[in-house]
Each structure stands twice: as structure tokens, then as C-alpha cells.
Amino acid sequence: MKKILITGITGFVGTNLARYLAKHTDLELYGLIREGSNTAALKDVDIKRFFKLEELDQCEVDGVVHAIGKAHDLEKKSAEHEYFKINQYLTQNIYDWYLASGASKFIYISSIKAVRDRSAQVVDETLTPQPADAYGKSKLKAEQYILSAGNSNDYILRPCIIHGPGNKGNLSLLHSFLSKGIPYPLGAFQNQRSFLSIENLCFVIHQLLTREITGGVYHVADDQPLSTVELVEIMGGVLNKKPKIWSVPARMISFMARAGDQFSLPLNSERLQKLTESYVVSNTRIKEAIDRPFPLSVEEGLRKTFASLQKREVSRSDVANAGH
């Protein structure tokens, strides 16, 4: 396998994956981009060519990593049909092209939300999928379409919360609060949650592309879950600050989150759920298939993410001060 197409190459996963593969392999990399995509972030990576959707028939590759997707909208402003348009139907179109192209491997970046939105038990591949919203349902529809072909070299990856350089999710919001010395008020919540370093995800994809590993559905997460309080403590270590952790009564926090739903405040019910619920994902099957350790522990991965967020905050501050 020599030539790899990465769809959504200018996104968070795609950009990090392109850099990782360029560093660790001699694969020829090609990118599929959507209208208006900015490829400037990849100017330091040898991308042989960027294709648009209407140019796909000109693309000849050996493998495809499909990372285009409509992300979960925490503010719930997206219409349901938008998820199905991109996550289901666009995936089906690209998969149909792949089947006709002669490429030999297809890796689909799905989501653990295709299985459950919430779960009191460890989420492994034996659980019957019961997605709760349009995001999870659209991802599952795409999975089912791919699985219906019965190809042994197709891989469906269900990552949990992915973090890393360029992260714009809840970890970025949490870091912004703590870096300003704002106390963490959710100490009363006891939870365990799985995370996934983008570097570990890229490592998994690298292994699937370059080795003969049985196809199928794989859940991807770092080796150990953490509580959010442990997460805050790790972040405090990177900031060289002892974090202020307050145990505000859960009922009061829930009330504040509902107010956030109404007035578009930073803390809303969706973000509260993400930060405080338990959601543990098993990586046993993928670890057994690869039979190699992940490059980063959960703490190492989070420290790298928080360090990148801190660097970004410092850069923004320098720019703001230069303007005065």
C-alpha cells in the first residue's frame, strides 16, 4: 500500500493524521477537501494533490481514510438533516466510489455516539447500538452501509472524545476557565470518563494502513479513564497552578446549566453532561488486534493537549497586548 486518500484532510483529525503519516511513513498522501477548505495548515506536509468531490474520479489510491463528518453540535443549532446529508449520504457516496476505484482498504472515522449517548456500563463492541440523536444515528447509518458490503479490509473506528493540538471542544473551554484562575465548581460530581489522544488515534490508523489486521468495528480510547477532577488536576500541573476545586451542590449546578440552555451561556446541559457523566469505553479489541502499546498514556496525551492550549492562549495574549 503506497497511496492514501484522507477525506476531510483540513479538519482536526485529517490535519493531525496527515502530519503523523508524513512523519512516520513513506506513504503518498492525497487529500479530499470540500468547497472553501483552507489548506494553509498543511503547507509543511507533502500532500501530492488536493481533490474536490467532483474530481474524485481522477484519484487513484490504494487506501482511503474517511474523516469528513459533521461534528456534534453542543449548542444544538444544527438541523437534523444536516447530519444525515454529510455523515450518512456523503459517506455512502464516497464508499461507492471506493468500491469502484480498486483501492484495497477503507477506514471510516465514526463515533462512539453511534452506540450510546450515555451508558452506565463499559461501552464495548458487543453492545447493541442505540444512538440517541441525529449525530449518532447518522453515523450508525453510514456504518451499516459499509458493513453491508462485507469487505474484510474495511475498518470502522468509533473513537471517544478526541483531543490534541488544535482541539476546540470542551477541554478548550475548561482550560480557558482554569487559566484565568476561575474555580472549577463541579467537584461534587464523581465520574469516570474515557479520552483519546489524537496521536493514539493516528497510531491506530497507521497500524491498520500498513499491516494486515482483521477488518471490522473497533472502539478506540486511551488505556485508562479519568475523573474530571483528575483532568482538572492534570491541567493545573501544566499551568503550574493549583486548581481551585469547589464542590457546589449538584442541584445548583444543574439549575445553572438549564439557565445556560436558555441564555446561551458557556455552561449548558450538554456541556455539563460531557464534563460530569461517566462514560467508559473499552479499547480491548483494538489493542488485541494491533498487539502493540499505544505511544501515549492518557496523562501524557492530556498534558500535550493542555500545553498546546496554553501556548495558544499565550499567543493570543501577546497579539492582544501588541494592539495596545
RODO-2510 file (C-alpha; in nm, 4 decimals, decimal comma):
residues 324
     n   res          X          Y          Z
     1     m     0,0000     0,0000     0,0000
     2     k     0,1511     0,3281    -0,1118
     3     k    -0,1074     0,5949    -0,1919
     4     i    -0,3604     0,7078     0,0710
     5     l    -0,6535     0,9459     0,0342
     6     i    -0,7575     1,1322     0,3501
     7     t    -1,1030     1,2861     0,3212
     8     g    -1,1606     1,5904     0,5394
     9     i    -0,7855     1,6441     0,5435
    10     t    -0,8166     2,0071     0,6596
    11     g    -1,0191     1,9117     0,9687
    12     f    -0,8888     1,8373     1,3185
    13     v    -0,8442     1,4635     1,2624
    14     g    -0,7355     1,4962     0,8997
    15     t    -0,4671     1,7573     0,9633
    16     n    -0,3151     1,5689     1,2548
    17     l    -0,3302     1,2395     1,0652
    18     a    -0,1561     1,3839     0,7592
    19     r     0,1273     1,5174     0,9747
    20     y     0,1579     1,1878     1,1622
    21     l     0,1703     0,9726     0,8490
    22     a     0,4161     1,2098     0,6802
    23     k     0,6463     1,1765     0,9819
    24     h     0,6162     0,8015     1,0422
    25     t     0,5672     0,6504     0,6941
    26     d     0,6666     0,6923     0,3302
    27     l     0,3047     0,6787     0,2147
    28     e     0,2000     0,9196    -0,0604
    29     l    -0,0759     1,1386     0,0822
    30     y    -0,3698     1,2840    -0,1071
    31     g    -0,6496     1,4952     0,0348
    32     l    -1,0183     1,5316    -0,0359
    33     i    -1,1458     1,8779     0,0517
    34     r    -1,4840     2,0443     0,0478
    35     e    -1,5599     2,3808    -0,1103
    36     g    -1,3985     2,6649     0,0847
    37     s    -1,1491     2,4451     0,2718
    38     n    -0,8281     2,6165     0,3810
    39     t    -0,5212     2,4029     0,3107
    40     a    -0,2721     2,6520     0,4582
    41     a    -0,2334     2,4492     0,7800
    42     l    -0,0826     2,1662     0,5729
    43     k     0,1721     2,3721     0,3800
    44     d     0,4543     2,1976     0,5707
    45     v     0,3275     1,8483     0,4720
    46     d     0,3922     1,6821     0,1354
    47     i     0,0377     1,6357     0,0070
    48     k     0,0625     1,5103    -0,3510
    49     r    -0,2685     1,6628    -0,4507
    50     f    -0,5908     1,8022    -0,3072
    51     f    -0,9061     1,6754    -0,4772
    52     k    -1,2569     1,8193    -0,4654
    53     l    -1,5610     1,5914    -0,4620
    54     e    -1,6302     1,6428    -0,8318
    55     e    -1,2699     1,5395    -0,9091
    56     l    -1,2755     1,2058    -0,7264
    57     d    -1,2827     1,0026    -1,0463
    58     q    -0,9327     1,1329    -1,1191
    59     c    -0,7996     0,9972    -0,7893
    60     e    -0,6134     0,6648    -0,7932
    61     v    -0,5116     0,5411    -0,4480
    62     d    -0,4586     0,2184    -0,2554
    63     g    -0,6451     0,3124     0,0625
    64     v    -0,8947     0,5639     0,1987
    65     v    -0,9288     0,7192     0,5434
    66     h    -1,2695     0,8845     0,5557
    67     a    -1,2623     1,1622     0,8147
    68     i    -1,5187     1,4028     0,6687
    69     g    -1,8088     1,4444     0,9068
    70     k    -2,0441     1,6912     1,0651
    71     a    -1,9345     1,7256     1,4264
    72     h    -2,1661     1,7028     1,7245
    73     d    -2,3169     2,0485     1,7805
    74     l    -2,3105     2,1113     2,1559
    75     e    -2,5305     2,4199     2,1164
    76     k    -2,7892     2,2135     1,9236
    77     k    -2,8318     2,4707     1,6472
    78     s    -2,7898     2,2290     1,3549
    79     a    -3,0894     2,0831     1,1750
    80     e    -3,1155     1,7036     1,1856
    81     h    -3,0998     1,6655     0,8061
    82     e    -2,7547     1,8275     0,8017
    83     y    -2,6088     1,5321     0,9961
    84     f    -2,7592     1,2759     0,7594
    85     k    -2,6556     1,4741     0,4495
    86     i    -2,2876     1,4652     0,5478
    87     n    -2,2403     1,1752     0,7891
    88     q    -2,4640     0,9263     0,6079
    89     y    -2,5211     1,0175     0,2429
    90     l    -2,1824     1,1722     0,1678
    91     t    -2,0138     0,8728     0,3324
    92     q    -2,2226     0,6368     0,1167
    93     n    -2,1221     0,8249    -0,1994
    94     i    -1,7536     0,8154    -0,1098
    95     y    -1,7759     0,4487    -0,0169
    96     d    -1,9417     0,3676    -0,3504
    97     w    -1,6555     0,5466    -0,5263
    98     y    -1,4052     0,3467    -0,3176
    99     l    -1,5671     0,0143    -0,4143
   100     a    -1,5342     0,1030    -0,7822
   101     s    -1,1849     0,2511    -0,7500
   102     g    -0,9788    -0,0597    -0,6914
   103     a    -0,8440     0,0678    -0,3570
   104     s    -0,7912    -0,2112    -0,1056
   105     k    -0,8577    -0,0566     0,2383
   106     f    -1,1255     0,1764     0,3737
   107     i    -1,1117     0,3266     0,7234
   108     y    -1,4190     0,5137     0,8428
   109     i    -1,3883     0,7501     1,1408
   110     s    -1,7269     0,7048     1,3029
   111     s    -1,8029     0,7887     1,6682
   112     i    -1,8730     0,6104     1,9939
   113     k    -2,2011     0,8050     1,9884
   114     a    -2,3187     0,5636     1,7192
   115     v    -2,3531     0,3153     2,0061
   116     r    -2,4843     0,5125     2,3035
   117     d    -2,5095     0,8737     2,4115
   118     r    -2,4966     0,7660     2,7749
   119     s    -2,4029     0,4378     2,9353
   120     a    -2,3641     0,3184     3,2929
   121     q    -2,1722     0,0128     3,1703
   122     v    -1,8429    -0,0122     2,9854
   123     v    -1,9064     0,0519     2,6161
   124     d    -1,7578    -0,2283     2,4075
   125     e    -1,8288    -0,3728     2,0636
   126     t    -2,0834    -0,6249     2,1973
   127     l    -2,3382    -0,3559     2,2876
   128     t    -2,6314    -0,3210     2,0507
   129     p    -2,6179     0,0351     1,9088
   130     q    -2,8910     0,2648     2,0367
   131     p    -2,7890     0,6175     1,9300
   132     a    -2,9903     0,8953     2,0876
   133     d    -2,9703     1,1840     1,8402
   134     a    -2,9256     1,2689     1,4734
   135     y    -2,5474     1,2777     1,5069
   136     g    -2,5232     0,9234     1,6417
   137     k    -2,7975     0,7907     1,4145
   138     s    -2,6351     0,9340     1,1014
   139     k    -2,3002     0,7792     1,1963
   140     l    -2,4649     0,4417     1,2559
   141     k    -2,6439     0,4555     0,9189
   142     a    -2,3090     0,5082     0,7482
   143     e    -2,1577     0,2171     0,9425
   144     q    -2,4404    -0,0140     0,8411
   145     y    -2,3969     0,0789     0,4754
   146     i    -2,0262    -0,0035     0,4867
   147     l    -2,0778    -0,3277     0,6787
   148     s    -2,3425    -0,4424     0,4299
   149     a    -2,0696    -0,4771     0,1646
   150     g    -1,8976    -0,7455     0,3728
   151     n    -1,5426    -0,6397     0,2788
   152     s    -1,2725    -0,7845     0,5036
   153     n    -1,0455    -0,4805     0,4604
   154     d    -1,2995    -0,2248     0,5830
   155     y    -1,2486    -0,0732     0,9266
   156     i    -1,4971     0,1265     1,1321
   157     l    -1,3372     0,3171     1,4180
   158     r    -1,5531     0,4519     1,6993
   159     p    -1,3369     0,6997     1,8915
   160     c    -1,4484     0,8563     2,2178
   161     i    -1,3639     1,2220     2,2981
   162     i    -1,0614     1,3054     2,0820
   163     h    -0,8207     1,5749     2,1981
   164     g    -0,4911     1,7176     2,0812
   165     p    -0,3298     2,0258     1,9224
   166     g    -0,5992     2,2329     1,7569
   167     n    -0,8692     2,0988     1,9897
   168     k    -1,1730     2,3275     2,0079
   169     g    -1,4064     2,1265     2,2301
   170     n    -1,4938     2,1137     2,5979
   171     l    -1,1304     2,0726     2,7048
   172     s    -1,0513     2,4079     2,5422
   173     l    -1,3379     2,5722     2,7327
   174     l    -1,2249     2,4137     3,0595
   175     h    -0,8656     2,5236     3,0014
   176     s    -0,9780     2,8790     2,9292
   177     f    -1,1585     2,8961     3,2636
   178     l    -0,8789     2,7468     3,4702
   179     s    -0,6046     2,9532     3,3053
   180     k    -0,7894     3,2652     3,4210
   181     g    -0,7986     3,1356     3,7778
   182     i    -1,1732     3,0659     3,7685
   183     p    -1,2558     2,7880     4,0192
   184     y    -1,3780     2,4530     3,8920
   185     p    -1,7223     2,4224     4,0540
   186     l    -1,8048     2,0582     3,9673
   187     g    -1,6044     1,8821     4,2383
   188     a    -1,9236     1,7280     4,3791
   189     f    -1,9615     1,5115     4,0683
   190     q    -1,7881     1,1726     4,0813
   191     n    -1,7314     1,0161     3,7403
   192     q    -1,5002     0,8121     3,5203
   193     r    -1,4593     0,9049     3,1559
   194     s    -1,2552     0,7799     2,8629
   195     f    -1,0483     1,0127     2,6453
   196     l    -0,8463     0,9612     2,3287
   197     s    -0,5286     1,1417     2,2304
   198     i    -0,5211     1,2316     1,8605
   199     e    -0,1709     1,0816     1,8490
   200     n    -0,3031     0,7455     1,9678
   201     l    -0,5822     0,7582     1,7082
   202     c    -0,3274     0,8360     1,4346
   203     f    -0,1138     0,5453     1,5587
   204     v    -0,4106     0,3090     1,5254
   205     i    -0,4846     0,4280     1,1709
   206     h    -0,1160     0,3927     1,0821
   207     q    -0,1212     0,0299     1,2010
   208     l    -0,4357    -0,0513     1,0031
   209     l    -0,2951     0,1022     0,6860
   210     t     0,0453    -0,0659     0,6965
   211     r    -0,0285    -0,4089     0,8461
   212     e    -0,2671    -0,6955     0,7778
   213     i    -0,5237    -0,6608     1,0559
   214     t    -0,8714    -0,8110     1,0546
   215     g    -1,1377    -0,5655     0,9447
   216     g    -1,4492    -0,4767     1,1424
   217     v    -1,5721    -0,2402     1,4108
   218     y    -1,3258    -0,1166     1,6720
   219     h    -1,3737     0,1159     1,9678
   220     v    -1,0779     0,3462     2,0285
   221     a    -0,9885     0,5036     2,3630
   222     d    -0,6806     0,5610     2,5775
   223     d    -0,5954     0,2847     2,8214
   224     q    -0,7443     0,4296     3,1416
   225     p    -1,0456     0,6503     3,2143
   226     l    -1,0128     0,9557     3,4386
   227     s    -1,2465     1,1556     3,6588
   228     t    -1,2990     1,5173     3,5584
   229     v    -1,1389     1,6249     3,8871
   230     e    -0,8259     1,4287     3,7876
   231     l    -0,8435     1,6011     3,4497
   232     v    -0,8509     1,9418     3,6193
   233     e    -0,5543     1,8470     3,8369
   234     i    -0,3501     1,7435     3,5310
   235     m    -0,4410     2,0715     3,3651
   236     g    -0,3346     2,2611     3,6769
   237     g     0,0043     2,0906     3,6622
   238     v     0,0582     2,2124     3,3052
   239     l    -0,0470     2,5641     3,4080
   240     n     0,1772     2,5499     3,7174
   241     k    -0,1279     2,6443     3,9213
   242     k    -0,3010     2,4538     4,1947
   243     p    -0,6573     2,4427     4,0657
   244     k    -0,9397     2,5681     4,2831
   245     i    -1,1940     2,2860     4,3012
   246     w    -1,5288     2,3737     4,4551
   247     s    -1,7931     2,1164     4,5395
   248     v    -2,1014     2,3205     4,4571
   249     p    -2,4201     2,1158     4,5174
   250     a    -2,5166     1,9218     4,2064
   251     r    -2,8749     2,0566     4,2081
   252     m    -2,7477     2,4157     4,1949
   253     i    -2,5116     2,3331     3,9084
   254     s    -2,7926     2,1641     3,7169
   255     f    -3,0073     2,4753     3,7597
   256     m    -2,7230     2,6923     3,6252
   257     a    -2,6835     2,4608     3,3261
   258     r    -3,0528     2,4873     3,2420
   259     a    -3,0176     2,8657     3,2552
   260     g    -2,7280     2,8268     3,0132
   261     d    -2,9608     2,6444     2,7735
   262     q    -3,1932     2,9423     2,7690
   263     f    -2,9370     3,2229     2,7512
   264     s    -2,6524     3,0601     2,5510
   265     l    -2,4090     3,0673     2,8439
   266     p    -2,0786     2,8711     2,8388
   267     l    -2,2157     2,6078     3,0781
   268     n    -2,5261     2,4370     2,9429
   269     s    -2,6859     2,0969     2,9973
   270     e    -2,4937     1,9354     2,7118
   271     r    -2,1553     2,0538     2,8369
   272     l    -2,2434     1,9632     3,1957
   273     q    -2,3227     1,6102     3,0824
   274     k    -1,9933     1,5868     2,8916
   275     l    -1,7935     1,7079     3,1900
   276     t    -1,9584     1,5112     3,4686
   277     e    -2,1114     1,1880     3,3401
   278     s    -1,9351     0,8532     3,3481
   279     y    -1,8657     0,7099     3,0037
   280     v    -1,6015     0,4379     2,9892
   281     v    -1,5036     0,2911     2,6526
   282     s    -1,3228    -0,0409     2,6166
   283     n    -1,0202    -0,0499     2,3854
   284     t    -0,9550    -0,4213     2,4426
   285     r    -1,0453    -0,5357     2,0928
   286     i    -0,8309    -0,2815     1,9065
   287     k    -0,5360    -0,3357     2,1425
   288     e    -0,5545    -0,7113     2,0860
   289     a    -0,5774    -0,6663     1,7087
   290     i    -0,2787    -0,4318     1,6926
   291     d    -0,0827    -0,6119     1,9671
   292     r     0,1343    -0,3078     2,0329
   293     p     0,1212    -0,0443     2,3082
   294     f    -0,0205     0,2982     2,2370
   295     p     0,2522     0,5655     2,2149
   296     l     0,0964     0,7874     2,4829
   297     s    -0,0593     0,7214     2,8222
   298     v    -0,3805     0,9091     2,8948
   299     e    -0,1936     1,1580     3,1166
   300     e     0,0842     1,2152     2,8615
   301     g    -0,1697     1,2817     2,5892
   302     l    -0,3658     1,5264     2,8008
   303     r    -0,0524     1,7120     2,9056
   304     k     0,0384     1,7593     2,5396
   305     t    -0,3096     1,8893     2,4632
   306     f    -0,3110     2,1284     2,7587
   307     a     0,0387     2,2512     2,6712
   308     s    -0,0798     2,3321     2,3174
   309     l    -0,3842     2,5127     2,4560
   310     q    -0,1614     2,7109     2,6913
   311     k     0,0685     2,8071     2,4052
   312     r    -0,2323     2,9248     2,2056
   313     e    -0,3584     3,1330     2,4992
   314     v    -0,0157     3,2983     2,5382
   315     s    -0,0021     3,3757     2,1646
   316     r    -0,3463     3,5348     2,1751
   317     s    -0,2452     3,7426     2,4764
   318     d     0,0711     3,8615     2,3021
   319     v    -0,1289     3,9636     1,9943
   320     a    -0,3849     4,1478     2,2065
   321     n    -0,1146     4,3333     2,4014
   322     a     0,0646     4,4296     2,0800
   323     g    -0,2502     4,6037     1,9633
   324     h    -0,2493     4,8479     2,2549
***
